[in-house]
Amino acid sequence: MQLFKIFDISGDAGITAFGRTIEEAFVNAAIGMYSLITDIDKVRDIKSVDIIVESQSLEGLVVSWLNELIFHFDTYGFIGKKIVLNDFKKNKLKASVFGEEFDPERHKGKLLIKAATYHKLRIEKKNGIWEIDVIFDV
């Protein structure tokens, strides 16, 4: 099973993340997003950041989750590579994200992502596999 796939959308970027569980799909959505920013194979997991997000809906939770990761990248230059979900409920997520500070010398910049959006957001279980479609403002 692939973790995610990237799709083109006029003026923006989108991914479909896959997972055997909803938790795995959330993790793969973040990995997919980080892959839009840089080649994460070159990112080392030498530092960790703890993330906690809450929302009233599963859709809100995925958007909040990805936007919190974007905030840490924009504010602190932190780019993740490995994610461990410590707690996951329908309206709350706690995770440890392992990575390092973005280094333009080692990390090739791809897209500058501004935000995860609700535009055409989809969370669905198909044939036993969870799928999350999310579009990012770039």
GROMACS elastic network, one bead per residue, 0.5 to 0.9 nm:
[ bonds ]
;  ai    aj funct       b0    kb
    1     4     6  0.89063   500
    1    18     6  0.77966   500
    1    19     6  0.81501   500
    1    20     6  0.88823   500
    2     5     6  0.75707   500
    2    17     6  0.83975   500
    2    18     6  0.69377   500
    2    19     6  0.86153   500
    3    16     6  0.86327   500
    3    17     6  0.59613   500
    3    18     6  0.53634   500
    3    19     6  0.69733   500
    3    24     6  0.87870   500
    3    25     6  0.78536   500
    3    28     6  0.55730   500
    3    29     6  0.81417   500
    3    31     6  0.81921   500
    3    32     6  0.76708   500
    4    15     6  0.65712   500
    4    16     6  0.53934   500
    4    18     6  0.56685   500
    4    19     6  0.87947   500
    4    25     6  0.86275   500
    4    28     6  0.63751   500
    4    29     6  0.70130   500
    4    31     6  0.81647   500
    4    32     6  0.59210   500
    4   131     6  0.88892   500
    5    14     6  0.85234   500
    5    15     6  0.55173   500
    5    16     6  0.53045   500
    5    17     6  0.65785   500
    5    18     6  0.85108   500
    5    32     6  0.74816   500
    6    13     6  0.75675   500
    6    14     6  0.57988   500
    6    16     6  0.64603   500
    6    17     6  0.87313   500
    6    32     6  0.77044   500
    6    36     6  0.83496   500
    7    13     6  0.66945   500
    7    14     6  0.51552   500
    7    15     6  0.56857   500
    7    16     6  0.75799   500
    7   135     6  0.89706   500
    8    11     6  0.84308   500
    8    12     6  0.72296   500
    8    13     6  0.56422   500
    8    14     6  0.62167   500
    8    15     6  0.84928   500
    9    12     6  0.54313   500
    9    13     6  0.57191   500
    9    14     6  0.66191   500
    9   135     6  0.80099   500
   10    13     6  0.77959   500
   11   137     6  0.79235   500
   11   138     6  0.73136   500
   12   113     6  0.88812   500
   12   135     6  0.69311   500
   12   136     6  0.59403   500
   12   137     6  0.53085   500
   12   138     6  0.54137   500
   13    36     6  0.81706   500
   13   111     6  0.86292   500
   13   113     6  0.85238   500
   13   134     6  0.86002   500
   13   135     6  0.57389   500
   13   136     6  0.53270   500
   13   137     6  0.69123   500
   13   138     6  0.68741   500
   14    33     6  0.85458   500
   14   133     6  0.71212   500
   14   134     6  0.55859   500
   14   136     6  0.59087   500
   14   137     6  0.89271   500
   15    29     6  0.73651   500
   15    32     6  0.66674   500
   15    33     6  0.74441   500
   15    36     6  0.89969   500
   15   132     6  0.78604   500
   15   133     6  0.57423   500
   15   134     6  0.56653   500
   15   135     6  0.66293   500
   15   136     6  0.84898   500
   16    28     6  0.89433   500
   16    29     6  0.72818   500
   16    32     6  0.81761   500
   16   122     6  0.89216   500
   16   131     6  0.63747   500
   16   132     6  0.53257   500
   16   134     6  0.65869   500
   16   135     6  0.89723   500
   17    24     6  0.88828   500
   17    25     6  0.56260   500
   17    26     6  0.75252   500
   17    27     6  0.84797   500
   17    28     6  0.54805   500
   17    30     6  0.85436   500
   17    31     6  0.87512   500
   17    32     6  0.69834   500
   17   130     6  0.79985   500
   17   131     6  0.55603   500
   17   132     6  0.50573   500
   17   133     6  0.65602   500
   17   134     6  0.83428   500
   18    21     6  0.85645   500
   18    22     6  0.85226   500
   18    24     6  0.73637   500
   18    26     6  0.83223   500
   18    28     6  0.65492   500
   18    29     6  0.77004   500
   18   129     6  0.66183   500
   18   130     6  0.55419   500
   18   132     6  0.66144   500
   19    22     6  0.62466   500
   19    23     6  0.73684   500
   19    26     6  0.78411   500
   19    27     6  0.84228   500
   19    28     6  0.71803   500
   19   128     6  0.89915   500
   19   129     6  0.57097   500
   19   130     6  0.50811   500
   19   131     6  0.67291   500
   19   132     6  0.87952   500
   20    23     6  0.83263   500
   20    24     6  0.64075   500
   20    25     6  0.72717   500
   20   128     6  0.67830   500
   20   130     6  0.60605   500
   21    24     6  0.51744   500
   21    25     6  0.63819   500
   21    26     6  0.87834   500
   21   125     6  0.89997   500
   21   128     6  0.85329   500
   21   129     6  0.70890   500
   21   130     6  0.62349   500
   22    25     6  0.50145   500
   22    26     6  0.62757   500
   22    27     6  0.87598   500
   22   123     6  0.88989   500
   22   125     6  0.84969   500
   22   129     6  0.85442   500
   22   130     6  0.58794   500
   22   131     6  0.82013   500
   22   132     6  0.88840   500
   23    26     6  0.51251   500
   23    27     6  0.63758   500
   23    28     6  0.86797   500
   23    85     6  0.74324   500
   23    88     6  0.70540   500
   24    27     6  0.51019   500
   24    28     6  0.61280   500
   24    29     6  0.85587   500
   24    85     6  0.88361   500
   24   130     6  0.83849   500
   25    28     6  0.50137   500
   25    29     6  0.60375   500
   25    30     6  0.87115   500
   25   129     6  0.87385   500
   25   130     6  0.62204   500
   25   131     6  0.65892   500
   25   132     6  0.67140   500
   26    29     6  0.50915   500
   26    30     6  0.65386   500
   26    31     6  0.88359   500
   26    62     6  0.68154   500
   26    65     6  0.83930   500
   26    66     6  0.89280   500
   26   132     6  0.77639   500
   27    30     6  0.52820   500
   27    31     6  0.63537   500
   27    32     6  0.86498   500
   27    82     6  0.86268   500
   27    83     6  0.63635   500
   27    84     6  0.78777   500
   27    85     6  0.77293   500
   28    32     6  0.59022   500
   28    33     6  0.83975   500
   28    83     6  0.89290   500
   29    32     6  0.50621   500
   29    33     6  0.61485   500
   29    34     6  0.86696   500
   29    62     6  0.84151   500
   29    66     6  0.78729   500
   29   132     6  0.71340   500
   29   133     6  0.84539   500
   29   134     6  0.80874   500
   30    33     6  0.50181   500
   30    34     6  0.61663   500
   30    35     6  0.85263   500
   30    65     6  0.82078   500
   30    66     6  0.63079   500
   30    69     6  0.78289   500
   30    80     6  0.84581   500
   30    81     6  0.89851   500
   30    83     6  0.82868   500
   31    34     6  0.51102   500
   31    35     6  0.61350   500
   31    36     6  0.87992   500
   31    40     6  0.82300   500
   31    80     6  0.77371   500
   31    81     6  0.67932   500
   31    82     6  0.77331   500
   31    83     6  0.81796   500
   32    36     6  0.65226   500
   33    36     6  0.51832   500
   33    37     6  0.67830   500
   33    66     6  0.78381   500
   33    70     6  0.89391   500
   33   113     6  0.85026   500
   33   136     6  0.85167   500
   34    37     6  0.51071   500
   34    38     6  0.63942   500
   34    39     6  0.79817   500
   34    40     6  0.68331   500
   34    69     6  0.89226   500
   34    70     6  0.89171   500
   34    79     6  0.69928   500
   34    80     6  0.67886   500
   34    81     6  0.75504   500
   35    38     6  0.52849   500
   35    39     6  0.57018   500
   35    40     6  0.58561   500
   35    41     6  0.89487   500
   35   110     6  0.84617   500
   36    39     6  0.78375   500
   36   109     6  0.88029   500
   36   110     6  0.62722   500
   36   111     6  0.58334   500
   36   112     6  0.83326   500
   36   113     6  0.80504   500
   37    40     6  0.84239   500
   37    79     6  0.85995   500
   37   108     6  0.84039   500
   37   109     6  0.59913   500
   37   112     6  0.63561   500
   37   113     6  0.70703   500
   38    41     6  0.87231   500
   38    42     6  0.84207   500
   38    43     6  0.86094   500
   38    79     6  0.86512   500
   38   107     6  0.62388   500
   38   108     6  0.56512   500
   38   109     6  0.51112   500
   38   110     6  0.53275   500
   38   111     6  0.75609   500
   39    42     6  0.59847   500
   39    43     6  0.74257   500
   39   107     6  0.67957   500
   39   108     6  0.67196   500
   39   109     6  0.80105   500
   39   110     6  0.81034   500
   40    44     6  0.82763   500
   40    79     6  0.83302   500
   40    80     6  0.77446   500
   40    81     6  0.59705   500
   40   107     6  0.81391   500
   41    44     6  0.79574   500
   41    81     6  0.78586   500
   42   106     6  0.71987   500
   42   107     6  0.65370   500
   42   108     6  0.89293   500
   43    46     6  0.89513   500
   43    79     6  0.74895   500
   43    80     6  0.73939   500
   43    81     6  0.62560   500
   43    99     6  0.63488   500
   43   100     6  0.67337   500
   43   101     6  0.87560   500
   43   102     6  0.81086   500
   43   106     6  0.84343   500
   43   107     6  0.72873   500
   44    47     6  0.83503   500
   44    80     6  0.84266   500
   44    81     6  0.71343   500
   44    98     6  0.81433   500
   44    99     6  0.55253   500
   44   100     6  0.60949   500
   45    48     6  0.74814   500
   45    80     6  0.73673   500
   45    81     6  0.63021   500
   45    82     6  0.68455   500
   45    97     6  0.85995   500
   45   100     6  0.61054   500
   46    98     6  0.66949   500
   46    99     6  0.57124   500
   46   100     6  0.59046   500
   47    78     6  0.89500   500
   47    80     6  0.89817   500
   47    97     6  0.82370   500
   47    98     6  0.55641   500
   47    99     6  0.54071   500
   47   100     6  0.55065   500
   47   101     6  0.83805   500
   48    80     6  0.83776   500
   48    96     6  0.62774   500
   48    97     6  0.53420   500
   48    99     6  0.62392   500
   48   100     6  0.77352   500
   49    72     6  0.87519   500
   49    78     6  0.85270   500
   49    80     6  0.88136   500
   49    95     6  0.82483   500
   49    96     6  0.56462   500
   49    97     6  0.52125   500
   49    98     6  0.65507   500
   49    99     6  0.82706   500
   50    94     6  0.72868   500
   50    95     6  0.57293   500
   50    97     6  0.63065   500
   50    98     6  0.89138   500
   51    65     6  0.81383   500
   51    68     6  0.75738   500
   51    69     6  0.80707   500
   51    93     6  0.78466   500
   51    94     6  0.56705   500
   51    95     6  0.51946   500
   51    96     6  0.62563   500
   51    97     6  0.74303   500
   52    65     6  0.80400   500
   52    68     6  0.86271   500
   52    92     6  0.73295   500
   52    93     6  0.56515   500
   52    95     6  0.65720   500
   53    61     6  0.69596   500
   53    64     6  0.63876   500
   53    65     6  0.60599   500
   53    68     6  0.76954   500
   53    91     6  0.83293   500
   53    92     6  0.57711   500
   53    93     6  0.54303   500
   53    94     6  0.67756   500
   54    57     6  0.87659   500
   54    60     6  0.81631   500
   54    61     6  0.61008   500
   54    64     6  0.73893   500
   54    65     6  0.83274   500
   54    90     6  0.89401   500
   54    91     6  0.54660   500
   54    93     6  0.64471   500
   54    94     6  0.89678   500
   55    58     6  0.72840   500
   55    59     6  0.83341   500
   55    60     6  0.53987   500
   55    61     6  0.50107   500
   55    62     6  0.87454   500
   55    64     6  0.73405   500
   55    90     6  0.84035   500
   55    91     6  0.50450   500
   55    92     6  0.64946   500
   56    59     6  0.85532   500
   56    60     6  0.65838   500
   56    61     6  0.74240   500
   56    90     6  0.82155   500
   56    91     6  0.55862   500
   56    92     6  0.86435   500
   57    60     6  0.50504   500
   57    61     6  0.60989   500
   57    62     6  0.88016   500
   57    90     6  0.69743   500
   57    91     6  0.59692   500
   58    62     6  0.63690   500
   58    63     6  0.87453   500
   58    90     6  0.59289   500
   58    91     6  0.64176   500
   58    92     6  0.89298   500
   58   123     6  0.80547   500
   59    62     6  0.54112   500
   59    63     6  0.64149   500
   59    64     6  0.86193   500
   59   118     6  0.77922   500
   59   121     6  0.73402   500
   59   122     6  0.76741   500
   59   123     6  0.70699   500
   60    63     6  0.52065   500
   60    64     6  0.59558   500
   60    65     6  0.83840   500
   60    91     6  0.83757   500
   60   118     6  0.81602   500
   61    64     6  0.50932   500
   61    65     6  0.59003   500
   61    66     6  0.85952   500
   61    90     6  0.79488   500
   61    91     6  0.63906   500
   61    92     6  0.70427   500
   61    93     6  0.76451   500
   62    66     6  0.61960   500
   62    67     6  0.84749   500
   62   116     6  0.87265   500
   62   132     6  0.86957   500
   62   134     6  0.87628   500
   63    66     6  0.53433   500
   63    67     6  0.60140   500
   63    68     6  0.84866   500
   63   115     6  0.85713   500
   63   116     6  0.57095   500
   63   117     6  0.64796   500
   63   118     6  0.70913   500
   63   121     6  0.88302   500
   63   134     6  0.81726   500
   64    67     6  0.50989   500
   64    68     6  0.59798   500
   64    69     6  0.86488   500
   64   116     6  0.80824   500
   65    68     6  0.52641   500
   65    69     6  0.65016   500
   65    70     6  0.88206   500
   65    93     6  0.78130   500
   66    69     6  0.51195   500
   66    70     6  0.62490   500
   66    71     6  0.86373   500
   66   115     6  0.78679   500
   66   116     6  0.61976   500
   67    71     6  0.60593   500
   67    72     6  0.86803   500
   67   114     6  0.85065   500
   67   115     6  0.58147   500
   67   116     6  0.57884   500
   67   117     6  0.87054   500
   68    72     6  0.63839   500
   68    73     6  0.87185   500
   69    72     6  0.51661   500
   69    73     6  0.63354   500
   69    74     6  0.86972   500
   69    78     6  0.84114   500
   69    79     6  0.82454   500
   69    80     6  0.83065   500
   69    97     6  0.88957   500
   70    73     6  0.50233   500
   70    74     6  0.60443   500
   70    75     6  0.84029   500
   70    78     6  0.88702   500
   70    79     6  0.88179   500
   70   113     6  0.73212   500
   70   114     6  0.73082   500
   70   115     6  0.68636   500
   70   116     6  0.83329   500
   71    74     6  0.51093   500
   71    75     6  0.57934   500
   71    76     6  0.79720   500
   71    77     6  0.89856   500
   71   114     6  0.89401   500
   71   115     6  0.87521   500
   72    75     6  0.52527   500
   72    76     6  0.53698   500
   72    77     6  0.65496   500
   72    78     6  0.57002   500
   72    79     6  0.78584   500
   73    76     6  0.55741   500
   73    79     6  0.58117   500
   73    80     6  0.86340   500
   73   101     6  0.82455   500
   73   102     6  0.79736   500
   74    77     6  0.56997   500
   74    78     6  0.77666   500
   74   114     6  0.86316   500
   75    78     6  0.79808   500
   76    79     6  0.89461   500
   76   101     6  0.73662   500
   76   102     6  0.88179   500
   77   100     6  0.81393   500
   77   101     6  0.51217   500
   77   102     6  0.52612   500
   77   103     6  0.83574   500
   78    99     6  0.69635   500
   78   100     6  0.55921   500
   78   102     6  0.58862   500
   79    97     6  0.88139   500
   79    98     6  0.82381   500
   79    99     6  0.56317   500
   79   100     6  0.57068   500
   79   101     6  0.59788   500
   79   102     6  0.58351   500
   80    83     6  0.75003   500
   80    97     6  0.58987   500
   80    98     6  0.54242   500
   80   100     6  0.66409   500
   80   101     6  0.86541   500
   81    97     6  0.73279   500
   81    98     6  0.58994   500
   81    99     6  0.51503   500
   81   100     6  0.83434   500
   82    96     6  0.84250   500
   82    97     6  0.59464   500
   82    98     6  0.50792   500
   82    99     6  0.67524   500
   83    95     6  0.68386   500
   83    96     6  0.58676   500
   83    98     6  0.61467   500
   83    99     6  0.89193   500
   84    94     6  0.87445   500
   84    95     6  0.55636   500
   84    96     6  0.52278   500
   84    97     6  0.64613   500
   84    98     6  0.82470   500
   85    88     6  0.67813   500
   85    93     6  0.74201   500
   85    94     6  0.60218   500
   85    96     6  0.64506   500
   85    97     6  0.85349   500
   86    93     6  0.78381   500
   86    94     6  0.54117   500
   86    95     6  0.51516   500
   86    96     6  0.70280   500
   87    92     6  0.78041   500
   87    93     6  0.57423   500
   87    95     6  0.68958   500
   88    91     6  0.80125   500
   88    92     6  0.60003   500
   88    94     6  0.64055   500
   88    95     6  0.84270   500
   89    92     6  0.50817   500
   89    93     6  0.62368   500
   90    93     6  0.80790   500
   99   102     6  0.89407   500
  100   103     6  0.85485   500
  102   105     6  0.88998   500
  102   106     6  0.81945   500
  102   107     6  0.65629   500
  103   106     6  0.55072   500
  103   107     6  0.55134   500
  103   108     6  0.83966   500
  104   107     6  0.50332   500
  104   108     6  0.61715   500
  104   109     6  0.69795   500
  105   108     6  0.75013   500
  109   112     6  0.78146   500
  111   138     6  0.68093   500
  112   137     6  0.87404   500
  112   138     6  0.56692   500
  113   116     6  0.80311   500
  113   136     6  0.64798   500
  113   137     6  0.60239   500
  114   136     6  0.70879   500
  114   137     6  0.53060   500
  114   138     6  0.53299   500
  115   135     6  0.86218   500
  115   136     6  0.55065   500
  115   137     6  0.52385   500
  115   138     6  0.73535   500
  116   119     6  0.87897   500
  116   134     6  0.68580   500
  116   135     6  0.60759   500
  116   137     6  0.64414   500
  117   120     6  0.82656   500
  117   121     6  0.73271   500
  117   134     6  0.68637   500
  117   135     6  0.57730   500
  117   136     6  0.57841   500
  117   137     6  0.70000   500
  118   121     6  0.50706   500
  118   122     6  0.86355   500
  118   134     6  0.73447   500
  118   135     6  0.74536   500
  118   136     6  0.89867   500
  119   122     6  0.89691   500
  119   134     6  0.75570   500
  119   135     6  0.64650   500
  119   136     6  0.86943   500
  120   133     6  0.73766   500
  120   134     6  0.70234   500
  120   135     6  0.71719   500
  121   132     6  0.73992   500
  121   133     6  0.54380   500
  121   134     6  0.50567   500
  121   135     6  0.69880   500
  122   131     6  0.75642   500
  122   132     6  0.55115   500
  122   134     6  0.69076   500
  123   130     6  0.72219   500
  123   131     6  0.57023   500
  123   133     6  0.66158   500
  123   134     6  0.88609   500
  124   129     6  0.83036   500
  124   130     6  0.56957   500
  124   131     6  0.53090   500
  124   132     6  0.66374   500
  124   133     6  0.88472   500
  125   128     6  0.61127   500
  125   129     6  0.54210   500
  125   131     6  0.60801   500
  125   132     6  0.88700   500
  126   129     6  0.52791   500
  126   130     6  0.62511   500
  126   131     6  0.72767   500
  127   130     6  0.83736   500
